[in-house]
Amino acid sequence: MSQLSLKDRLGRLRGSPPAGATAPTAPAPSLAARLQRLTLGRARVETHSRSGGAALVEALGAVEVAPGVLRLERQFGARERHGQVALGPDGCASALAALDHGGPAPRVLEPLSGASLGRELLCLDTETSGLAGGTGTWAFVCGFLRGHAKGWTLRQYLLTRLDAEPAYLDAIAAELQPRALLISYNGRAFDIPLLTTRFRLAGLRDPFPDVPHLDLLQPVRRAYGRVWADCRLASVEQRLLGFVRQDDLPGAAAPAAWLDWLREGAVAPLAGVMRHNRWDLLSLAALLPRLGAVFADPLAHAADIRAIAAYHQSRGRTEQALDLLQSGRRRLTHAGLLELARLHRRRGDWEQARAIWEELDAADDATARTELAKYHEHRTRDLARALALARRLPPGPERDRRCARLGAKTR
């Protein structure tokens, strides 16, 4: 007999039949019998949860804030390190300014520097019953890491009974104050939509539209999407933070760990889930200032200089983009050198631009040759040289039009 999927196993806990199950040939049971079966199934689950609840609380060092909802809280000082990165607020303000989080950088970081007003940094990460999302996926762990002047406060909420989800979501909503700046990793595409779905299914108000959000996956992809094989958080931890997980329970094993607790009261796997979630959150706190350093000096961190320069330019920081490209000139591809020449041209530094175009023309770059032909046609008025360059362009309508126009001018 084939194994049931995790979704079907959770469905059985809730009293639902497996997906794709065929209709029974025997007469359907009466409503009273179905209700009795559902009640007995849920009673078995709740017996496991309640009988092992004290053991779970003790094993995790947690407190029960509501029936079926545990909270684990820990403090991390500003001098503690996660990998090679200190967890203090140094570098966070400049990082938020560089990453354009959507609010004024000085106010956002004021709480971390001891001021009384401004936004708090609030890192968020979830552990779920699956990766598909949608109404069949539960977010059974929601962790928060809140920044303050002395370091960070960790709060993790664990759902230990299915019927306790409304109280669990209320606890989550209480953490999401509008003055917070939410920090996540792929939260915009996964964690936040999933939690929004759970709030709506429970008939509760969704608190997330009121909270500004910075998803760190986007700047990581911008800086390393064309450099690294992948941008998974585990890769970021090793490459940027110098953090290597030891005895980590993989995120893919979290659904089974939760199900083992619901069905059998297994405590040890859930402790591994909470440790995995804690490391995810600490990585977010360490990653923010490190990304600020990457965007300020991509050359020192082996990042994609051209991509970061293009990002700064899109935010109106043209001089910073030019400086980055100039400092990393030896590492630029033809596309990067063309961008550098374009910025020189925009500033009126025609000699700098011409030198780059000539360098690329010698390497048989057709785009640079076109720009060089334009330069001699319109700037130096050396039509003969412009025509000679145009004749060396790849065959096509653009070459024909340019040669025809320059030929007419020379006559």
N, C-alpha and C positions, 0 to 999 in steps of 0.2 A: 504494500500500500504506500502510495507516495506521501511524503511529508507535507503537512499543512504549512502554508506561508505564515509569516509573522502576522500579517494583517488578519488572516483567518483565525489564528490563535487568539489575537486580541478580540476578534469578533465573538468567539466563543465565550470569552470572559464577560462580554456585555450581553450575551444571550442571542447573538446573531448567527445565522448559518454561514458556513464557508462560502466564499465567492465562487460562482459557477456550479454550486451544488444542484443536482437534479431533484426534481420533485419526487417525494416518496410515492411508492405504488400503493401503500396502505392508506386507509382513510386518515385524513388530517386529524390530529389530536384536538380535543375540545379546548376552548379558551381557558377553562379552569386548569387543565393539565399543562398548557403552555405557560401560564403564569406561575404555576407551581415549579415547573422545571427552571424557568428563568430565576425565580427567587432562590432556589437551591443552589444554582450555579453562582450567583452573586454572593450568596452566604459563604460558600467555600472560599471565594477570593477574599472576602472581608475577614474571614477567620484567620487566613494566613497573614493579612496585613495587620490585624489587631494583635494577634498572638506574638508576632515578631516585631511589633512596633518598638517596644522598649529596647530590644537588642539592637535594632537599627539606630535608634537615638543614641545609645551608648557607643556603638561602633563608630559613628560619624562625629560624635561630639556636637550633636545638633539639639535643637529644641523644637517641640511641637507647637506651632503658632495657631493651628486650627486642626480639628480632627482630619487626619490624612494629609497634612501639609507640614513638612519639616523645614527649618531654616538653620543653615550652618553659617556662622560668622567668624571671621578672622581678621586680624590687623597685619599690615605689611608696612614697615617703616621706610622712609625715603632713602635710607642708606642700604637697604637690602638690594640684592642684585638678582636679576633673572638672566641667566647666561652671563654675558659680558656687560650688560646694561644695568645701571642703577635705576631704581624705581622712583626716584625723586622727580620733581616737576621741571628740573632744568631742561631746557630745549623744547618744552611743550608749546610755549607761546609762539616761538619762531616757526615751529612745525605747523601749527594751525594757520599762521599767516601765509606760509608757503603753499599749504594745501587748500586754501580758500574754503574753509569749512562752512561758510555762509553767515558768519557773524564777525563782529570786530574782535580781533585776536586779543588785545589787551584786556577787555572785559571778560572774555571767556575764561582766561586763566587767573583772574584775580583771586578766586578762592584758594588756589594752590599756592599763591604767594602771601596768603594771610589776610587779604582784604575781605571786607564783609559783603560786597556785592559782586554780581556777575554770575556766569554760568559755572556749573560743576561738570567735570569730566565724568562720564558714567559709561564704563565698558559693559557690553552685554554679550552673552553667548548662551545658546541653548543646547540641550541634548534631547533627541527626539526618538520616536518609535519607528522612524523610517526617513528616507530622503525624498520620497515622492511628493510630499506636501499634500495639500488638499484636506478634506474633512476627515479622512481616515487616519491622519497622522497626529500624534499627540506630542506636545512639547513638555516632557515630564520633569526636566530640570531647566531652570532659568537662573543663570548666575549674573551678578552685578559686581563690578569693582568700581567704587566711588573714590575719586581723588579729593584730597584735602591737604592742608598745610603740612601735616606730619607724615603723609604717605597715602595709603590706600586702605579702604575698608571693603572686605569681601563679604558678600551675602549671596548664598545659594539657596534656592527654594526647590524642594523635591516633592513631587506628587506621589504619594504612596497608596492612594485609593482612587479609583476612577470617579466615584461619586463626589470626591472632594474638589473637583476642578474649579467650581465657582469661587471657593475660598482661596484656592491657589492663585487664580487670576486676580482676585482682589489684592492679594499680597504683592503681586507683580506691579499692578497699576499704582500702588502706593509708592513704589520706588521711582516711578517715572514722573518726576516733577518737570513742569515746563521750563524751568530755569536750567535744566541739565542739557549738556551736549552729549548725545548718544554716540558711542564709538563701537563699531562692530567689524567683523571680517566676513564679507559676503552676507551681511545681515539684510541689506536692501533687497536681495533677491530671494533669500530663504527665511532667516529667523523672523524678521518683522512680518512678512506676509503670513507665515504660519501662525504666529501669535495673534495677529489680527483675525484670522479665521477662527481661532479658538474663542476669542472674546465674542465674536458675532454669534457663534453657535451656542454660547452660554447665555446669550441675551444681554451681554454687558457692553458698556460703552468702550470703544476702542481708544486707548490713551495715546497711541503713537503719533497721530497727526499733529499733536501739540508740541512734540519734542524734536528739535533739529537733530540731524543724523549725519555722521561722517563714516562712510564705509571704507576702511583702509585697503580693501582689495583693489579698488580702482587705482589709487596712486602706486600700489605695488605693481600692478599690471602695466601701468604707464612707464614705470622705471625699468622693469625687468621682463616684460612680456616677450620682447625679442632677444633677450639675453639668456634667460633660464629655460629649462625644459618645461617647467610648470611653476605656478605661483601658489601652490598649496601652503597653508599656514606652517606645516611641518618643514617645508623647504625654506620658508622665510626665517623660521626660528634658527635653523642651522646656519644659513648663509649670512643673515644680518644680525642676529642676536647672540650667536654662539651658544645656543641652548640645544641640548640633545636630551630627549626624554628617555628615562630609564624605567623599565617595567610599566610602561604606559598601556592602559586598556584602549585599544583602537576605537575610534568613534563608531565604526561599523558594528562593534560588539555591544554598544550601548542598548539597542532595542532588546536584544536577548537578555541582557542583565536585568532590565526593568521587568520583562515578562517573567523571568525566573523569580523575582521578588513577588510579583502579583500572584503567581500560581503556587509557589513553594516556600516563600519567605526567605529566599537566599539573600544574605546580607553582604557577603564579601564582594560580589561583582558590582554592587551599587557603590561601594566605597571607591572602587576603581573608576567608575563613571564620574564621581564627584571630583576625584583628583585630576582626571583628564580635563574636566570643565574648568577647574581652577587654573591649570597650566594655560589653557586657551586664553583666559582673562588676563593673566599676568603677561602673556605675550603681547596682548593688545596694548597694555600700559607701557611696555618697553618699546614696542614698535613705533608708537607715535613720535617720540623725539628722534628715533633713529631715522625715520623717513624724512623728518625735517632736515637732518644732516645730509641725507642722500640728495634731496632737491637743491640744497645749497651748494653741494660739491659732488656732483655725480661721478666725476673722474676718480675721486678718492674711494668711491664705493662700487666701482666697476658697473655703473648703471648706464642706461641708454641716454647718452648726452643729447642726442638729437631730439628724442621724444620729450625729455624734460625741458629742453630749450623751447620746443614748440608749445608746450604747456604754459611756460612763463610768458611767451609772446601772446598767446591767446588771452592772457589776463592783463595785457597791456604793459608787461615788464620787458620791453624790447631790449633795453640796454643789458639787463641781466641775461637774456637769451643770447645776445651777441657775445657777452663775456664768456659764457659757458662754452659756446661753440669755438671761440677763439682759443680758450685754454685747453680744450680737448681736440684741437685740430688734427693732431697726428692719428687719432683714433677714428676720425670721421670717414664714413663711406662717401662715395660720389654724391649720394643724395644729401648727406650732411654738409659737404663742402658747397654744394649748390645753394643750400639754405643759408650758409654763412655768406656767400657772395651776394645773395639777394638782400640780406640785412645790410651789408656794406653799401650796396647800391641805394637802398632806401635812405641811408644816412648821407648819401652824396659822396661816399668814399669810392670813387670810380676806379682809382688805381688799385686799391685792394681787391675789388671785385674782378677787375680785368686780370690780375695776376692769378686768381683762382681759376677763371675761365680758361686761361692759356694753359695752366697746368693740366686741367681736365681735357682740354682739346688734344694735348699731346698724348693723352691716354685714350683717345678716340671716343670721347663722350659726346654724343650728338646734341644733347641739351645744352652743354657748355658751348659747343660750336655755334649753335643758334644764337645764344646770348652774345657771343663774341661778334658774330656778324651784325647783330643789332647795334652793338656798341660802336663798331666802326662806321656803320651807316649813319647813325644819328649823332654820335658824339665827336668822333674824329673826322667825319666826312671823308674817310678814306674808302671811296666806293669800290675801287679796284680790289682792295683787300677784303672788303665785305663780300664782294661777288665771288672771290676765290674761296672764301669759307663756305658760302652758300652752295657752291658746286660740289663740295665735299660732304654735304648732308646726305642722309639716306634717301633713296629715290621715293618720290611721292608727291602728292599735290602741293604740300607746303613748300617743298624744295623748288618745284616748278614755278610757283607764284613768286617766291622770293628772287629766284634767278631772273625771271622775266622783268620784275620791277627794277632790280639793280642794273640789268642789262640796258633797259630803257633810259635809266638815269645816266649811265656812263656814255651813252650815245648823244 
